[in-house]
Amino acid sequence: ATEPLRRLPMPSKLKRAGRLRLVKFGHLDTWHQRNAEYLAILADLTNLFDPDLLLIANEVNWQYITGALNRLRVPYLITSGNHGLPGFGNFFGPDVQRADLGPVTIVSYNGPSTGPVPEVAAAFAAAPRAEYRILQGVESGLDPEWARTLGLDMYVCAHGFKKEHALRSPCVYLGKEFQVVDVDLATQA
């Protein structure tokens, strides 16, 4: 039997005044025990960095990842990406989710598109006072014009970093690698 998923509620404010700390990684494709054990190590590392939020992109097999995610002591948003199994939404929620952490709005989109998605635009429109906007998606080729329209400051995707995508992007562009991201919201650096 699959272990029941335990999840912390989304915070409504940042842990550090004026600073956002994210941990993010993606495309682990957890289909077997070895990857699940690696995911557990990443969960433990994430806890050490004490981020405001963890962004996980393109995690596929909810049966294998539950035990590892239950080790987390931080809230997270997750996408199943392009390899997902049926039932992911029953476990982790709808395809579009939004977290508002004080002046920061993060929208997580569990779908294949890199261009306009009305539900994503609506999620950002519902947070008109957001000073810093992050979109977590699956695909790496985010349409630069859509990023401008949404007013994105950062895009986090599940696939590998591609220099040509980052060069075209009007916002900070991060790929699937494990990263700790600290943002000073006053300077956005």
GUVO-597660 format. One record per atom (N, C-alpha, C): x, y, z. Coordinates in steps of 0.1 Angstrom, whole numbers, padded with zeros to 4 digits, always signed. Layout:
BEGIN
XYZ
...
***
This chain:
BEGIN
+0008-0012+0000
+0000+0000+0000
+0009+0012+0000
+0004+0023-0007
+0011+0035-0007
+0010+0043+0006
+0021+0048+0011
+0021+0056+0024
+0012+0068+0022
+0004+0072+0031
-0004+0084+0029
+0005+0096+0029
+0002+0105+0020
+0010+0117+0018
+0007+0127+0029
+0017+0132+0035
+0016+0143+0045
+0022+0156+0039
+0015+0167+0040
+0020+0179+0034
+0017+0191+0043
+0027+0200+0043
+0026+0212+0051
+0017+0222+0043
+0010+0230+0051
+0002+0240+0044
+0010+0251+0038
+0005+0258+0027
+0013+0269+0021
+0013+0280+0031
+0025+0286+0032
+0026+0298+0040
+0020+0310+0034
+0017+0320+0042
+0011+0333+0036
+0021+0344+0036
+0033+0341+0042
+0043+0352+0042
+0057+0345+0041
+0067+0353+0039
+0081+0348+0038
+0087+0346+0052
+0096+0337+0053
+0103+0335+0066
+0113+0346+0069
+0119+0352+0059
+0129+0362+0060
+0124+0375+0054
+0123+0386+0061
+0117+0398+0056
+0125+0403+0044
+0118+0405+0033
+0124+0410+0021
+0132+0401+0013
+0132+0388+0017
+0140+0378+0010
+0132+0365+0007
+0133+0360-0005
+0127+0347-0008
+0138+0337-0010
+0136+0325-0004
+0145+0314-0006
+0136+0302-0011
+0141+0298-0023
+0135+0286-0030
+0145+0276-0031
+0141+0263-0030
+0149+0252-0035
+0141+0246-0046
+0148+0242-0057
+0141+0237-0069
+0149+0226-0075
+0142+0216-0081
+0148+0206-0089
+0137+0200-0097
+0141+0192-0108
+0131+0186-0117
+0137+0174-0124
+0127+0168-0131
+0130+0157-0141
+0138+0146-0135
+0133+0141-0123
+0140+0129-0117
+0134+0116-0122
+0122+0117-0128
+0116+0105-0134
+0117+0093-0124
+0111+0094-0112
+0112+0084-0102
+0103+0072-0106
+0110+0062-0111
+0103+0050-0115
+0107+0037-0107
+0118+0039-0099
+0123+0028-0092
+0129+0032-0079
+0133+0023-0071
+0138+0025-0057
+0150+0034-0057
+0160+0033-0066
+0172+0041-0065
+0168+0056-0066
+0160+0059-0076
+0156+0073-0077
+0148+0078-0065
+0140+0069-0060
+0132+0073-0048
+0141+0076-0036
+0152+0068-0035
+0162+0070-0024
+0169+0083-0026
+0172+0087-0039
+0179+0099-0042
+0170+0111-0039
+0157+0110-0042
+0147+0120-0039
+0146+0122-0024
+0148+0112-0016
+0148+0113-0001
+0160+0121+0003
+0171+0119-0003
+0183+0127+0000
+0181+0142-0004
+0175+0144-0015
+0172+0158-0019
+0162+0164-0009
+0152+0157-0004
+0143+0162+0006
+0150+0166+0019
+0160+0157+0023
+0168+0160+0035
+0176+0173+0033
+0182+0174+0021
+0190+0186+0018
+0181+0199+0018
+0170+0197+0012
+0160+0209+0012
+0157+0213+0026
+0155+0204+0035
+0152+0207+0049
+0163+0215+0055
+0176+0212+0052
+0187+0219+0057
+0188+0234+0053
+0183+0236+0040
+0184+0250+0035
+0172+0258+0040
+0162+0252+0046
+0150+0259+0052
+0144+0269+0042
+0140+0265+0030
+0134+0275+0021
+0120+0279+0025
+0115+0290+0019
+0101+0293+0020
+0093+0283+0013
+0098+0277+0002
+0090+0268-0007
+0100+0260-0015
+0096+0248-0018
+0103+0239-0027
+0094+0237-0039
+0101+0238-0051
+0095+0236-0064
+0100+0224-0070
+0091+0214-0072
+0095+0201-0079
+0088+0201-0092
+0096+0199-0103
+0090+0198-0116
+0092+0185-0122
+0082+0179-0128
+0083+0167-0136
+0086+0155-0128
+0079+0153-0117
+0081+0141-0109
+0069+0132-0113
+0071+0120-0115
+0062+0112-0123
+0054+0102-0115
+0060+0095-0106
+0053+0083-0101
+0050+0085-0086
+0038+0089-0084
+0034+0093-0070
+0035+0081-0060
+0034+0069-0065
+0036+0057-0056
+0050+0056-0050
+0060+0060-0058
+0073+0059-0054
+0078+0071-0046
+0072+0083-0048
+0078+0095-0042
+0072+0099-0029
+0061+0092-0025
+0054+0096-0013
+0063+0096+0000
+0070+0085+0002
+0078+0083+0013
+0089+0094+0014
+0095+0097+0003
+0105+0107+0002
+0100+0121+0005
+0088+0124-0001
+0082+0137+0002
+0077+0139+0016
+0074+0128+0022
+0069+0129+0036
+0081+0133+0046
+0093+0132+0041
+0104+0137+0049
+0105+0152+0050
+0099+0159+0040
+0100+0173+0039
+0094+0180+0051
+0101+0191+0056
+0096+0200+0066
+0093+0214+0060
+0091+0214+0047
+0088+0227+0040
+0076+0224+0030
+0068+0234+0027
+0058+0232+0018
+0063+0231+0003
+0056+0226-0006
+0061+0224-0019
+0049+0225-0030
+0053+0229-0042
+0045+0228-0054
+0051+0218-0063
+0043+0210-0070
+0049+0199-0078
+0041+0197-0091
+0048+0194-0102
+0042+0190-0114
+0046+0176-0118
+0037+0169-0125
+0040+0156-0130
+0048+0156-0143
+0045+0167-0151
+0052+0168-0164
+0047+0159-0174
+0056+0156-0184
+0053+0149-0196
+0054+0134-0194
+0058+0129-0182
+0059+0114-0180
+0049+0109-0170
+0040+0118-0165
+0031+0115-0154
+0022+0103-0155
+0019+0097-0144
+0010+0086-0143
-0004+0091-0140
-0015+0083-0145
-0028+0087-0141
-0029+0087-0126
-0037+0096-0120
-0040+0097-0106
-0031+0108-0099
-0022+0114-0106
-0013+0124-0100
-0022+0135-0094
-0031+0140-0102
-0040+0151-0097
-0048+0147-0084
-0052+0135-0083
-0058+0131-0071
-0049+0132-0059
-0037+0130-0061
-0027+0130-0050
-0022+0144-0047
-0019+0152-0058
-0012+0165-0056
-0020+0177-0059
-0032+0175-0064
-0041+0187-0067
-0042+0190-0082
-0049+0202-0084
-0052+0205-0098
-0040+0209-0106
-0041+0210-0119
-0030+0213-0128
-0025+0227-0126
-0033+0237-0122
-0028+0250-0119
-0030+0253-0104
-0019+0256-0098
-0019+0260-0084
-0012+0273-0081
-0016+0280-0071
-0010+0293-0068
-0006+0294-0054
+0005+0299-0051
+0010+0302-0037
+0013+0317-0036
+0008+0323-0026
+0011+0337-0024
+0018+0338-0011
+0031+0342-0012
+0040+0344+0000
+0043+0358+0002
+0034+0366+0008
+0036+0380+0010
+0036+0386-0004
+0047+0393-0008
+0047+0400-0021
+0050+0391-0033
+0052+0378-0030
+0056+0368-0041
+0044+0360-0045
+0042+0358-0058
+0031+0349-0063
+0038+0339-0071
+0036+0326-0068
+0041+0315-0076
+0030+0307-0082
+0030+0305-0095
+0020+0296-0101
+0027+0284-0107
+0021+0273-0103
+0027+0260-0108
+0017+0254-0118
+0022+0251-0130
+0013+0246-0141
+0018+0232-0145
+0009+0223-0144
+0012+0209-0147
+0007+0206-0161
+0013+0212-0171
+0008+0209-0184
+0019+0211-0194
+0017+0207-0207
+0028+0208-0217
+0031+0221-0223
+0022+0231-0222
+0023+0243-0230
+0034+0252-0225
+0040+0259-0235
+0050+0270-0232
+0044+0283-0237
+0032+0283-0241
+0025+0296-0245
+0013+0298-0237
+0005+0308-0242
-0007+0313-0234
-0016+0301-0229
-0018+0301-0216
-0028+0292-0210
-0037+0301-0201
-0050+0301-0205
-0059+0310-0198
-0059+0308-0182
-0058+0296-0178
-0059+0293-0164
-0047+0299-0156
-0035+0298-0163
-0023+0304-0157
-0024+0319-0156
-0029+0325-0167
-0031+0340-0167
-0041+0344-0156
-0052+0336-0155
-0062+0339-0144
-0056+0338-0130
-0047+0328-0128
-0041+0327-0115
-0032+0339-0111
-0025+0344-0121
-0017+0356-0119
-0025+0368-0117
-0036+0369-0125
-0045+0381-0125
-0052+0381-0111
-0054+0370-0104
-0060+0370-0091
-0051+0375-0080
-0038+0378-0084
-0028+0384-0075
-0022+0396-0080
-0031+0407-0082
-0026+0419-0089
-0015+0427-0082
-0014+0424-0069
-0004+0432-0061
+0009+0425-0060
+0011+0414-0066
+0023+0406-0065
+0035+0415-0071
+0045+0415-0063
+0057+0423-0066
+0068+0414-0073
+0066+0401-0072
+0076+0392-0078
+0068+0380-0082
+0069+0376-0095
+0061+0365-0101
+0069+0354-0106
+0066+0342-0102
+0073+0330-0106
+0063+0320-0113
+0067+0315-0124
+0059+0304-0130
+0068+0291-0130
+0062+0281-0125
+0068+0268-0125
+0061+0260-0136
+0068+0255-0146
+0062+0247-0157
+0070+0235-0160
+0066+0229-0171
+0072+0216-0175
+0083+0218-0186
+0078+0225-0197
+0087+0226-0209
+0097+0237-0207
+0108+0236-0215
+0119+0245-0214
+0117+0257-0223
+0110+0257-0233
+0109+0268-0243
+0098+0278-0241
+0098+0284-0229
+0087+0294-0226
+0087+0305-0236
+0075+0308-0241
+0073+0319-0251
+0077+0332-0244
+0087+0339-0249
+0091+0352-0243
+0080+0362-0242
+0071+0363-0252
+0061+0373-0252
+0050+0369-0241
+0048+0357-0239
+0038+0353-0228
+0045+0356-0215
+0058+0354-0213
+0064+0357-0201
+0063+0372-0198
+0064+0381-0208
+0063+0395-0207
+0048+0398-0203
+0039+0392-0210
+0025+0395-0207
+0021+0392-0192
+0027+0381-0187
+0024+0377-0173
+0032+0385-0163
+0042+0392-0168
+0051+0400-0159
+0060+0391-0151
+0064+0380-0157
+0073+0371-0149
+0086+0377-0145
+0090+0373-0133
+0104+0376-0129
+0113+0364-0129
+0106+0352-0129
+0114+0339-0129
+0105+0328-0135
+0112+0320-0143
+0106+0308-0148
+0114+0296-0144
+0107+0286-0138
+0114+0274-0134
+0108+0262-0142
+0116+0255-0149
+0111+0244-0157
+0117+0230-0153
+0110+0220-0158
+0114+0206-0155
+0125+0201-0163
+0128+0207-0174
+0138+0201-0184
+0151+0209-0183
+0161+0205-0190
+0174+0210-0189
+0174+0225-0194
+0184+0232-0188
+0186+0246-0191
+0192+0247-0205
+0186+0255-0213
+0191+0258-0227
+0194+0272-0228
+0206+0275-0232
+0211+0289-0232
+0203+0297-0242
+0199+0292-0253
+0191+0300-0262
+0177+0304-0257
+0171+0295-0248
+0159+0299-0242
+0161+0310-0232
+0172+0309-0224
+0175+0319-0214
+0178+0332-0220
+0185+0332-0231
+0189+0345-0237
+0176+0352-0243
+0166+0345-0247
+0154+0351-0252
+0144+0355-0241
+0146+0350-0229
+0137+0352-0219
+0138+0366-0212
+0127+0372-0209
+0127+0385-0202
+0128+0383-0187
+0130+0371-0182
+0130+0369-0168
+0141+0359-0165
+0144+0357-0152
+0154+0347-0148
+0148+0333-0152
+0157+0325-0158
+0152+0312-0164
+0160+0301-0158
+0154+0291-0151
+0161+0281-0144
+0156+0267-0149
+0165+0258-0151
+0162+0244-0155
+0160+0234-0144
+0162+0222-0147
+0159+0211-0138
+0169+0208-0126
+0180+0214-0127
+0191+0212-0117
+0186+0215-0103
+0192+0208-0093
+0190+0212-0079
+0197+0225-0076
+0189+0235-0072
+0194+0248-0069
+0187+0254-0056
+0195+0262-0049
+0190+0270-0038
+0190+0284-0044
+0179+0291-0044
+0177+0304-0050
+0173+0314-0040
+0182+0324-0037
+0178+0334-0028
+0176+0347-0036
+0165+0354-0033
+0162+0366-0041
+0160+0377-0030
+0167+0388-0032
+0165+0400-0024
+0154+0407-0032
+0142+0408-0026
+0131+0414-0033
+0132+0429-0035
+0141+0436-0027
+0143+0450-0029
+0150+0453-0042
+0160+0445-0045
+0169+0447-0057
+0165+0437-0068
+0157+0426-0064
+0154+0415-0073
+0167+0409-0078
+0177+0408-0070
+0189+0401-0074
+0192+0389-0065
***
